[in-house]
Amino acid sequence: MPSLVVRNLDESIVTALKERAVKHHRSTEAEHRAILAEVLMKPQRKSFAEALASIPAVGMDTDFQRVDDDTSESNVFD
């Protein structure tokens, strides 16, 4: 299995990694692997445009038009 060496890390990052490893009952190396897998292997988020494009076309625009009623703003709080 390939190895990865990360050099010149700030001491605060190393400390945070060790604290997180203790919290999750793992070795520092196992925690490092878990973080890399979590970040790199999760599905990519859709862009806003992709999310909009994935909405199914249902109904017509006229189905969603606001219906005018006789309530005026001045009568709403009377």
N, C-alpha and C positions, 0 to 999 in steps of 0.2 A: 504494500500500500504506500502511496506517495506521502512524503512529509512536507511540512510547511514551516519555515522559520521566519519569524517576524522580528526585525531588529529595530532599535531606536524608539521603543515605546516609552511614553511618558510614565513615570512611576505611578501616577494616579490611575492610569488605565490598568496597570498590572494589579494594583490594590483592589480596584473595583471588580476585576475578573476573579481574583481570589475570594473576595467577599461573596460574590454571586455564586461561585462554586460551592462554598460552604453552605449557603442558603439552600442550594438544590442537592446537597449531599453527593457532590461529584468531585472528582479531581479537577485541578485547574485545566489540565489538558482536555479532559472530557467536556468541561464547560465551554472551552474554546471551540471544540468541534460542534457542540450543540448550538452555539450562537451562529457559527458560520452556516450550518445547515438550516437553521430557522430563517436567517436573512436571505440566503442565496437560493434555497430550494422551494420557497413558498410561491404560490401562483402570483403572477404579475397582476397588479391592479389595472382595471380598465380605465382608459381615459374618459373624460366626460363625454366626448364625441362618440366613443365606442358604446358607452352606456346608453346614450340617447338612441343610437342606431339599433341597439338590441331590443328596444321597446316595440312590441308588436303593433302593427297597424290595425286598430279596431275602431269601427264606427267612422262616421264622417265628422268633419269639423263642425257642421251645423248641429250635431248631436250634443256638442259641448258649449254652445253659445248661451250666454246669460239671458235669462228671461226677465224682461222688464216687469216691475209690478207698480202699483199705484202709491206705494209708500214713499213719502218725501222725507228728506233728512230732517226737516223741521218737526215732523210728527213722530219721529222715532223715540224721543225722550219725553214726550208729553204724557 
